[in-house]
Amino acid sequence: MKKMFLILSLAVGLYACSGNAAKQETPTNGSTPATAESGNPSYDPERGAGKFKDVAVSPTLDTKMADAGLKVYEVKCASCHKLTDEKLVGPGWKDVTKRHKADWILNFVTNTDEMLEKDSKAQAMLELCLVRMPNQNLSDEEARNAYEYMRKNDGVK
């Protein structure tokens, strides 16, 4: 079983590293456009690159969303991420919502390739893990539910 998991992890890692993501051109005058070619707001290191900006997060946990997020985690995340601080293929999820803002996490999980191109925190994680996170094609709802599950894992009640 462990050999099968290792082979599967290596296959996913090799596939993820073979991506052909097109790089976006930056303006030659050094200015940053108000919106990117994708129509998303321009890059901001606090929120990353993507459409999520100023995500409203309740101080209390939305248990229905967290339960739906558990299902997303089990299907699309658990093979690479542990719920502890231990690294598996990718970094562990413990305290992830305390280390990063909601906007940044949601942009990273829904816009992985552009985040890995532009964001220094995402690039640092790639250097640590040595495996590029594959785009899981999460819908906005799945991403938000997974974020709520991350909050539950971080002790939000």
Protein Blocks (a to p, Z undefined) as FASTA:
>chain_A
ZZmmmmmmmmmmmmmmmpccdcddddfklpacfbdfkopacddfknopajbehiacdfbd
cfklmmmmmmmmmmmmmmmpcfblbdckbccfehklmmpcfklmmmmmmmmmmmmmmmmk
lmmmmmmnopacddehiafklmmmmmmmmmmmnopZZ
